[in-house]
Amino acid sequence: MEKNIFEGKWKQIKGDVQAKWGEITDDELDQIEGNRQKLAGKIQEKYGRSKQQAEHELEEFERKYKDRHR
């Protein structure tokens, strides 16, 4: 998902993000504000993922989200 699309749809995506990465709190999601890099960093922090693992998870999430909302 392109960065501007991710940020532009943040309010719609936020619930799905929390469903997938439930350890990320509502407050943290509010602070992320659709910033993909911040979300990747939070995934790394909360789940002990490497940068590459977090990026891979986000790419997979974005693909699935895009497929579901065509």
mmCIF file as gemmi writes it, N, C-alpha and C atoms, coordinates in Angstrom:
data_model
loop_
_atom_site.group_PDB
_atom_site.id
_atom_site.type_symbol
_atom_site.label_atom_id
_atom_site.label_alt_id
_atom_site.label_comp_id
_atom_site.label_asym_id
_atom_site.label_entity_id
_atom_site.label_seq_id
_atom_site.pdbx_PDB_ins_code
_atom_site.Cartn_x
_atom_site.Cartn_y
_atom_site.Cartn_z
_atom_site.occupancy
_atom_site.B_iso_or_equiv
_atom_site.pdbx_formal_charge
_atom_site.auth_seq_id
_atom_site.auth_asym_id
_atom_site.pdbx_PDB_model_num
ATOM 1 N N . MET Axp A 1 ? 0.863 -1.17 0 1 0 ? 1 A 1
ATOM 2 C CA . MET Axp A 1 ? 0 0 0 1 0 ? 1 A 1
ATOM 3 C C . MET Axp A 1 ? 0.902 1.224 0 1 0 ? 1 A 1
ATOM 4 N N . GLU Axp A 2 ? 0.647 2.147 -0.856 1 0 ? 2 A 1
ATOM 5 C CA . GLU Axp A 2 ? 1.454 3.347 -0.902 1 0 ? 2 A 1
ATOM 6 C C . GLU Axp A 2 ? 1.311 4.117 0.401 1 0 ? 2 A 1
ATOM 7 N N . LYS Axp A 3 ? 2.377 4.832 0.749 1 0 ? 3 A 1
ATOM 8 C CA . LYS Axp A 3 ? 2.395 5.558 2.023 1 0 ? 3 A 1
ATOM 9 C C . LYS Axp A 3 ? 1.196 6.483 2.16 1 0 ? 3 A 1
ATOM 10 N N . ASN Axp A 4 ? 0.897 7.265 1.137 1 0 ? 4 A 1
ATOM 11 C CA . ASN Axp A 4 ? -0.205 8.219 1.246 1 0 ? 4 A 1
ATOM 12 C C . ASN Axp A 4 ? -1.552 7.517 1.394 1 0 ? 4 A 1
ATOM 13 N N . ILE Axp A 5 ? -1.706 6.35 0.792 1 0 ? 5 A 1
ATOM 14 C CA . ILE Axp A 5 ? -2.945 5.586 0.951 1 0 ? 5 A 1
ATOM 15 C C . ILE Axp A 5 ? -3.042 5.066 2.381 1 0 ? 5 A 1
ATOM 16 N N . PHE Axp A 6 ? -1.936 4.55 2.902 1 0 ? 6 A 1
ATOM 17 C CA . PHE Axp A 6 ? -1.903 4.034 4.271 1 0 ? 6 A 1
ATOM 18 C C . PHE Axp A 6 ? -2.303 5.129 5.251 1 0 ? 6 A 1
ATOM 19 N N . GLU Axp A 7 ? -1.694 6.28 5.12 1 0 ? 7 A 1
ATOM 20 C CA . GLU Axp A 7 ? -2.01 7.394 6.015 1 0 ? 7 A 1
ATOM 21 C C . GLU Axp A 7 ? -3.432 7.89 5.795 1 0 ? 7 A 1
ATOM 22 N N . GLY Axp A 8 ? -3.867 7.932 4.538 1 0 ? 8 A 1
ATOM 23 C CA . GLY Axp A 8 ? -5.19 8.437 4.226 1 0 ? 8 A 1
ATOM 24 C C . GLY Axp A 8 ? -6.313 7.547 4.731 1 0 ? 8 A 1
ATOM 25 N N . LYS Axp A 9 ? -6.042 6.26 4.857 1 0 ? 9 A 1
ATOM 26 C CA . LYS Axp A 9 ? -7.068 5.318 5.307 1 0 ? 9 A 1
ATOM 27 C C . LYS Axp A 9 ? -6.846 4.867 6.744 1 0 ? 9 A 1
ATOM 28 N N . TRP Axp A 10 ? -6.019 5.563 7.474 1 0 ? 10 A 1
ATOM 29 C CA . TRP Axp A 10 ? -5.643 5.13 8.821 1 0 ? 10 A 1
ATOM 30 C C . TRP Axp A 10 ? -6.846 4.873 9.709 1 0 ? 10 A 1
ATOM 31 N N . LYS Axp A 11 ? -7.839 5.742 9.677 1 0 ? 11 A 1
ATOM 32 C CA . LYS Axp A 11 ? -8.995 5.557 10.564 1 0 ? 11 A 1
ATOM 33 C C . LYS Axp A 11 ? -9.736 4.264 10.255 1 0 ? 11 A 1
ATOM 34 N N . GLN Axp A 12 ? -9.782 3.87 8.974 1 0 ? 12 A 1
ATOM 35 C CA . GLN Axp A 12 ? -10.439 2.621 8.613 1 0 ? 12 A 1
ATOM 36 C C . GLN Axp A 12 ? -9.559 1.414 8.937 1 0 ? 12 A 1
ATOM 37 N N . ILE Axp A 13 ? -8.262 1.565 8.793 1 0 ? 13 A 1
ATOM 38 C CA . ILE Axp A 13 ? -7.315 0.468 8.972 1 0 ? 13 A 1
ATOM 39 C C . ILE Axp A 13 ? -7.011 0.199 10.438 1 0 ? 13 A 1
ATOM 40 N N . LYS Axp A 14 ? -7.099 1.218 11.265 1 0 ? 14 A 1
ATOM 41 C CA . LYS Axp A 14 ? -6.664 1.152 12.659 1 0 ? 14 A 1
ATOM 42 C C . LYS Axp A 14 ? -7.222 -0.049 13.419 1 0 ? 14 A 1
ATOM 43 N N . GLY Axp A 15 ? -8.496 -0.342 13.268 1 0 ? 15 A 1
ATOM 44 C CA . GLY Axp A 15 ? -9.1 -1.484 13.957 1 0 ? 15 A 1
ATOM 45 C C . GLY Axp A 15 ? -8.502 -2.803 13.514 1 0 ? 15 A 1
ATOM 46 N N . ASP Axp A 16 ? -8.239 -2.932 12.218 1 0 ? 16 A 1
ATOM 47 C CA . ASP Axp A 16 ? -7.623 -4.15 11.694 1 0 ? 16 A 1
ATOM 48 C C . ASP Axp A 16 ? -6.187 -4.288 12.193 1 0 ? 16 A 1
ATOM 49 N N . VAL Axp A 17 ? -5.492 -3.163 12.302 1 0 ? 17 A 1
ATOM 50 C CA . VAL Axp A 17 ? -4.126 -3.18 12.824 1 0 ? 17 A 1
ATOM 51 C C . VAL Axp A 17 ? -4.138 -3.677 14.263 1 0 ? 17 A 1
ATOM 52 N N . GLN Axp A 18 ? -5.06 -3.171 15.056 1 0 ? 18 A 1
ATOM 53 C CA . GLN Axp A 18 ? -5.115 -3.597 16.45 1 0 ? 18 A 1
ATOM 54 C C . GLN Axp A 18 ? -5.543 -5.053 16.576 1 0 ? 18 A 1
ATOM 55 N N . ALA Axp A 19 ? -6.386 -5.515 15.672 1 0 ? 19 A 1
ATOM 56 C CA . ALA Axp A 19 ? -6.779 -6.923 15.703 1 0 ? 19 A 1
ATOM 57 C C . ALA Axp A 19 ? -5.574 -7.828 15.419 1 0 ? 19 A 1
ATOM 58 N N . LYS Axp A 20 ? -4.714 -7.405 14.513 1 0 ? 20 A 1
ATOM 59 C CA . LYS Axp A 20 ? -3.535 -8.216 14.164 1 0 ? 20 A 1
ATOM 60 C C . LYS Axp A 20 ? -2.434 -8.079 15.206 1 0 ? 20 A 1
ATOM 61 N N . TRP Axp A 21 ? -2.164 -6.867 15.658 1 0 ? 21 A 1
ATOM 62 C CA . TRP Axp A 21 ? -1.088 -6.603 16.62 1 0 ? 21 A 1
ATOM 63 C C . TRP Axp A 21 ? -1.714 -6.048 17.899 1 0 ? 21 A 1
ATOM 64 N N . GLY Axp A 22 ? -2.398 -6.907 18.624 1 0 ? 22 A 1
ATOM 65 C CA . GLY Axp A 22 ? -3.185 -6.516 19.79 1 0 ? 22 A 1
ATOM 66 C C . GLY Axp A 22 ? -2.415 -5.921 20.956 1 0 ? 22 A 1
ATOM 67 N N . GLU Axp A 23 ? -1.103 -6.098 20.976 1 0 ? 23 A 1
ATOM 68 C CA . GLU Axp A 23 ? -0.321 -5.515 22.063 1 0 ? 23 A 1
ATOM 69 C C . GLU Axp A 23 ? -0.09 -4.019 21.868 1 0 ? 23 A 1
ATOM 70 N N . ILE Axp A 24 ? -0.397 -3.514 20.689 1 0 ? 24 A 1
ATOM 71 C CA . ILE Axp A 24 ? -0.274 -2.081 20.432 1 0 ? 24 A 1
ATOM 72 C C . ILE Axp A 24 ? -1.555 -1.421 20.931 1 0 ? 24 A 1
ATOM 73 N N . THR Axp A 25 ? -1.415 -0.481 21.842 1 0 ? 25 A 1
ATOM 74 C CA . THR Axp A 25 ? -2.574 0.143 22.48 1 0 ? 25 A 1
ATOM 75 C C . THR Axp A 25 ? -3.223 1.194 21.582 1 0 ? 25 A 1
ATOM 76 N N . ASP Axp A 26 ? -4.451 1.571 21.944 1 0 ? 26 A 1
ATOM 77 C CA . ASP Axp A 26 ? -5.158 2.641 21.226 1 0 ? 26 A 1
ATOM 78 C C . ASP Axp A 26 ? -4.351 3.93 21.247 1 0 ? 26 A 1
ATOM 79 N N . ASP Axp A 27 ? -3.782 4.262 22.391 1 0 ? 27 A 1
ATOM 80 C CA . ASP Axp A 27 ? -2.981 5.486 22.499 1 0 ? 27 A 1
ATOM 81 C C . ASP Axp A 27 ? -1.782 5.442 21.564 1 0 ? 27 A 1
ATOM 82 N N . GLU Axp A 28 ? -1.131 4.288 21.503 1 0 ? 28 A 1
ATOM 83 C CA . GLU Axp A 28 ? 0.019 4.149 20.61 1 0 ? 28 A 1
ATOM 84 C C . GLU Axp A 28 ? -0.417 4.267 19.147 1 0 ? 28 A 1
ATOM 85 N N . LEU Axp A 29 ? -1.56 3.691 18.806 1 0 ? 29 A 1
ATOM 86 C CA . LEU Axp A 29 ? -2.073 3.805 17.441 1 0 ? 29 A 1
ATOM 87 C C . LEU Axp A 29 ? -2.4 5.253 17.111 1 0 ? 29 A 1
ATOM 88 N N . ASP Axp A 30 ? -2.936 5.98 18.072 1 0 ? 30 A 1
ATOM 89 C CA . ASP Axp A 30 ? -3.212 7.407 17.861 1 0 ? 30 A 1
ATOM 90 C C . ASP Axp A 30 ? -1.918 8.17 17.598 1 0 ? 30 A 1
ATOM 91 N N . GLN Axp A 31 ? -0.859 7.815 18.309 1 0 ? 31 A 1
ATOM 92 C CA . GLN Axp A 31 ? 0.436 8.477 18.118 1 0 ? 31 A 1
ATOM 93 C C . GLN Axp A 31 ? 1.061 8.117 16.771 1 0 ? 31 A 1
ATOM 94 N N . ILE Axp A 32 ? 0.816 6.921 16.298 1 0 ? 32 A 1
ATOM 95 C CA . ILE Axp A 32 ? 1.362 6.47 15.014 1 0 ? 32 A 1
ATOM 96 C C . ILE Axp A 32 ? 0.754 7.258 13.856 1 0 ? 32 A 1
ATOM 97 N N . GLU Axp A 33 ? -0.536 7.581 13.958 1 0 ? 33 A 1
ATOM 98 C CA . GLU Axp A 33 ? -1.252 8.419 12.994 1 0 ? 33 A 1
ATOM 99 C C . GLU Axp A 33 ? -1.08 7.966 11.542 1 0 ? 33 A 1
ATOM 100 N N . GLY Axp A 34 ? -1.003 6.655 11.314 1 0 ? 34 A 1
ATOM 101 C CA . GLY Axp A 34 ? -0.889 6.167 9.949 1 0 ? 34 A 1
ATOM 102 C C . GLY Axp A 34 ? 0.513 6.204 9.385 1 0 ? 34 A 1
ATOM 103 N N . ASN Axp A 35 ? 1.49 6.552 10.208 1 0 ? 35 A 1
ATOM 104 C CA . ASN Axp A 35 ? 2.877 6.587 9.742 1 0 ? 35 A 1
ATOM 105 C C . ASN Axp A 35 ? 3.424 5.163 9.723 1 0 ? 35 A 1
ATOM 106 N N . ARG Axp A 36 ? 3.7 4.677 8.546 1 0 ? 36 A 1
ATOM 107 C CA . ARG Axp A 36 ? 4.111 3.293 8.374 1 0 ? 36 A 1
ATOM 108 C C . ARG Axp A 36 ? 5.403 2.977 9.117 1 0 ? 36 A 1
ATOM 109 N N . GLN Axp A 37 ? 6.358 3.884 9.095 1 0 ? 37 A 1
ATOM 110 C CA . GLN Axp A 37 ? 7.627 3.661 9.79 1 0 ? 37 A 1
ATOM 111 C C . GLN Axp A 37 ? 7.426 3.571 11.298 1 0 ? 37 A 1
ATOM 112 N N . LYS Axp A 38 ? 6.556 4.419 11.836 1 0 ? 38 A 1
ATOM 113 C CA . LYS Axp A 38 ? 6.27 4.361 13.271 1 0 ? 38 A 1
ATOM 114 C C . LYS Axp A 38 ? 5.604 3.038 13.628 1 0 ? 38 A 1
ATOM 115 N N . LEU Axp A 39 ? 4.699 2.585 12.771 1 0 ? 39 A 1
ATOM 116 C CA . LEU Axp A 39 ? 4.021 1.315 13.029 1 0 ? 39 A 1
ATOM 117 C C . LEU Axp A 39 ? 5.026 0.163 12.985 1 0 ? 39 A 1
ATOM 118 N N . ALA Axp A 40 ? 5.902 0.168 11.996 1 0 ? 40 A 1
ATOM 119 C CA . ALA Axp A 40 ? 6.926 -0.88 11.908 1 0 ? 40 A 1
ATOM 120 C C . ALA Axp A 40 ? 7.794 -0.868 13.167 1 0 ? 40 A 1
ATOM 121 N N . GLY Axp A 41 ? 8.161 0.31 13.627 1 0 ? 41 A 1
ATOM 122 C CA . GLY Axp A 41 ? 8.963 0.428 14.842 1 0 ? 41 A 1
ATOM 123 C C . GLY Axp A 41 ? 8.237 -0.104 16.066 1 0 ? 41 A 1
ATOM 124 N N . LYS Axp A 42 ? 6.956 0.171 16.145 1 0 ? 42 A 1
ATOM 125 C CA . LYS Axp A 42 ? 6.16 -0.298 17.283 1 0 ? 42 A 1
ATOM 126 C C . LYS Axp A 42 ? 6.021 -1.823 17.243 1 0 ? 42 A 1
ATOM 127 N N . ILE Axp A 43 ? 5.884 -2.396 16.062 1 0 ? 43 A 1
ATOM 128 C CA . ILE Axp A 43 ? 5.833 -3.856 15.924 1 0 ? 43 A 1
ATOM 129 C C . ILE Axp A 43 ? 7.155 -4.459 16.385 1 0 ? 43 A 1
ATOM 130 N N . GLN Axp A 44 ? 8.249 -3.838 15.998 1 0 ? 44 A 1
ATOM 131 C CA . GLN Axp A 44 ? 9.563 -4.303 16.431 1 0 ? 44 A 1
ATOM 132 C C . GLN Axp A 44 ? 9.655 -4.267 17.95 1 0 ? 44 A 1
ATOM 133 N N . GLU Axp A 45 ? 9.251 -3.157 18.524 1 0 ? 45 A 1
ATOM 134 C CA . GLU Axp A 45 ? 9.343 -2.958 19.979 1 0 ? 45 A 1
ATOM 135 C C . GLU Axp A 45 ? 8.467 -3.943 20.751 1 0 ? 45 A 1
ATOM 136 N N . LYS Axp A 46 ? 7.218 -4.05 20.354 1 0 ? 46 A 1
ATOM 137 C CA . LYS Axp A 46 ? 6.255 -4.857 21.111 1 0 ? 46 A 1
ATOM 138 C C . LYS Axp A 46 ? 6.448 -6.362 20.934 1 0 ? 46 A 1
ATOM 139 N N . TYR Axp A 47 ? 6.909 -6.765 19.752 1 0 ? 47 A 1
ATOM 140 C CA . TYR Axp A 47 ? 6.972 -8.191 19.438 1 0 ? 47 A 1
ATOM 141 C C . TYR Axp A 47 ? 8.392 -8.709 19.262 1 0 ? 47 A 1
ATOM 142 N N . GLY Axp A 48 ? 9.383 -7.864 19.468 1 0 ? 48 A 1
ATOM 143 C CA . GLY Axp A 48 ? 10.771 -8.294 19.36 1 0 ? 48 A 1
ATOM 144 C C . GLY Axp A 48 ? 11.164 -8.726 17.956 1 0 ? 48 A 1
ATOM 145 N N . ARG Axp A 49 ? 10.552 -8.106 16.962 1 0 ? 49 A 1
ATOM 146 C CA . ARG Axp A 49 ? 10.844 -8.442 15.57 1 0 ? 49 A 1
ATOM 147 C C . ARG Axp A 49 ? 12.044 -7.628 15.072 1 0 ? 49 A 1
ATOM 148 N N . SER Axp A 50 ? 12.724 -8.175 14.088 1 0 ? 50 A 1
ATOM 149 C CA . SER Axp A 50 ? 13.752 -7.398 13.4 1 0 ? 50 A 1
ATOM 150 C C . SER Axp A 50 ? 13.05 -6.406 12.482 1 0 ? 50 A 1
ATOM 151 N N . LYS Axp A 51 ? 13.81 -5.446 11.982 1 0 ? 51 A 1
ATOM 152 C CA . LYS Axp A 51 ? 13.233 -4.48 11.051 1 0 ? 51 A 1
ATOM 153 C C . LYS Axp A 51 ? 12.677 -5.194 9.824 1 0 ? 51 A 1
ATOM 154 N N . GLN Axp A 52 ? 13.423 -6.183 9.328 1 0 ? 52 A 1
ATOM 155 C CA . GLN Axp A 52 ? 12.983 -6.92 8.147 1 0 ? 52 A 1
ATOM 156 C C . GLN Axp A 52 ? 11.708 -7.719 8.426 1 0 ? 52 A 1
ATOM 157 N N . GLN Axp A 53 ? 11.628 -8.332 9.603 1 0 ? 53 A 1
ATOM 158 C CA . GLN Axp A 53 ? 10.423 -9.09 9.954 1 0 ? 53 A 1
ATOM 159 C C . GLN Axp A 53 ? 9.214 -8.17 10.052 1 0 ? 53 A 1
ATOM 160 N N . ALA Axp A 54 ? 9.389 -7.024 10.692 1 0 ? 54 A 1
ATOM 161 C CA . ALA Axp A 54 ? 8.284 -6.071 10.833 1 0 ? 54 A 1
ATOM 162 C C . ALA Axp A 54 ? 7.828 -5.587 9.46 1 0 ? 54 A 1
ATOM 163 N N . GLU Axp A 55 ? 8.766 -5.283 8.585 1 0 ? 55 A 1
ATOM 164 C CA . GLU Axp A 55 ? 8.429 -4.847 7.229 1 0 ? 55 A 1
ATOM 165 C C . GLU Axp A 55 ? 7.678 -5.944 6.471 1 0 ? 55 A 1
ATOM 166 N N . HIS Axp A 56 ? 8.134 -7.167 6.616 1 0 ? 56 A 1
ATOM 167 C CA . HIS Axp A 56 ? 7.47 -8.291 5.948 1 0 ? 56 A 1
ATOM 168 C C . HIS Axp A 56 ? 6.03 -8.437 6.45 1 0 ? 56 A 1
ATOM 169 N N . GLU Axp A 57 ? 5.841 -8.359 7.758 1 0 ? 57 A 1
ATOM 170 C CA . GLU Axp A 57 ? 4.493 -8.464 8.327 1 0 ? 57 A 1
ATOM 171 C C . GLU Axp A 57 ? 3.597 -7.344 7.814 1 0 ? 57 A 1
ATOM 172 N N . LEU Axp A 58 ? 4.141 -6.132 7.737 1 0 ? 58 A 1
ATOM 173 C CA . LEU Axp A 58 ? 3.348 -5.001 7.241 1 0 ? 58 A 1
ATOM 174 C C . LEU Axp A 58 ? 2.99 -5.185 5.771 1 0 ? 58 A 1
ATOM 175 N N . GLU Axp A 59 ? 3.937 -5.642 4.976 1 0 ? 59 A 1
ATOM 176 C CA . GLU Axp A 59 ? 3.66 -5.874 3.559 1 0 ? 59 A 1
ATOM 177 C C . GLU Axp A 59 ? 2.555 -6.913 3.387 1 0 ? 59 A 1
ATOM 178 N N . GLU Axp A 60 ? 2.618 -7.981 4.163 1 0 ? 60 A 1
ATOM 179 C CA . GLU Axp A 60 ? 1.589 -9.023 4.105 1 0 ? 60 A 1
ATOM 180 C C . GLU Axp A 60 ? 0.233 -8.46 4.542 1 0 ? 60 A 1
ATOM 181 N N . PHE Axp A 61 ? 0.22 -7.687 5.607 1 0 ? 61 A 1
ATOM 182 C CA . PHE Axp A 61 ? -1.013 -7.058 6.092 1 0 ? 61 A 1
ATOM 183 C C . PHE Axp A 61 ? -1.605 -6.157 5.013 1 0 ? 61 A 1
ATOM 184 N N . GLU Axp A 62 ? -0.754 -5.343 4.404 1 0 ? 62 A 1
ATOM 185 C CA . GLU Axp A 62 ? -1.221 -4.412 3.374 1 0 ? 62 A 1
ATOM 186 C C . GLU Axp A 62 ? -1.818 -5.151 2.184 1 0 ? 62 A 1
ATOM 187 N N . ARG Axp A 63 ? -1.165 -6.228 1.753 1 0 ? 63 A 1
ATOM 188 C CA . ARG Axp A 63 ? -1.687 -7.026 0.636 1 0 ? 63 A 1
ATOM 189 C C . ARG Axp A 63 ? -3.066 -7.595 0.971 1 0 ? 63 A 1
ATOM 190 N N . LYS Axp A 64 ? -3.184 -8.189 2.143 1 0 ? 64 A 1
ATOM 191 C CA . LYS Axp A 64 ? -4.459 -8.782 2.542 1 0 ? 64 A 1
ATOM 192 C C . LYS Axp A 64 ? -5.54 -7.714 2.696 1 0 ? 64 A 1
ATOM 193 N N . TYR Axp A 65 ? -5.178 -6.578 3.266 1 0 ? 65 A 1
ATOM 194 C CA . TYR Axp A 65 ? -6.147 -5.496 3.451 1 0 ? 65 A 1
ATOM 195 C C . TYR Axp A 65 ? -6.633 -4.997 2.095 1 0 ? 65 A 1
ATOM 196 N N . LYS Axp A 66 ? -5.688 -4.794 1.19 1 0 ? 66 A 1
ATOM 197 C CA . LYS Axp A 66 ? -6.036 -4.299 -0.132 1 0 ? 66 A 1
ATOM 198 C C . LYS Axp A 66 ? -6.944 -5.284 -0.867 1 0 ? 66 A 1
ATOM 199 N N . ASP Axp A 67 ? -6.64 -6.59 -0.762 1 0 ? 67 A 1
ATOM 200 C CA . ASP Axp A 67 ? -7.457 -7.614 -1.403 1 0 ? 67 A 1
ATOM 201 C C . ASP Axp A 67 ? -8.88 -7.642 -0.84 1 0 ? 67 A 1
ATOM 202 N N . ARG Axp A 68 ? -9.009 -7.48 0.471 1 0 ? 68 A 1
ATOM 203 C CA . ARG Axp A 68 ? -10.335 -7.515 1.113 1 0 ? 68 A 1
ATOM 204 C C . ARG Axp A 68 ? -11.182 -6.292 0.785 1 0 ? 68 A 1
ATOM 205 N N . HIS Axp A 69 ? -10.543 -5.171 0.468 1 0 ? 69 A 1
ATOM 206 C CA . HIS Axp A 69 ? -11.28 -3.92 0.296 1 0 ? 69 A 1
ATOM 207 C C . HIS Axp A 69 ? -11.228 -3.4 -1.135 1 0 ? 69 A 1
ATOM 208 N N . ARG Axp A 70 ? -11.241 -4.292 -2.067 1 0 ? 70 A 1
ATOM 209 C CA . ARG Axp A 70 ? -11.279 -3.886 -3.483 1 0 ? 70 A 1
ATOM 210 C C . ARG Axp A 70 ? -12.668 -3.551 -3.894 1 0 ? 70 A 1
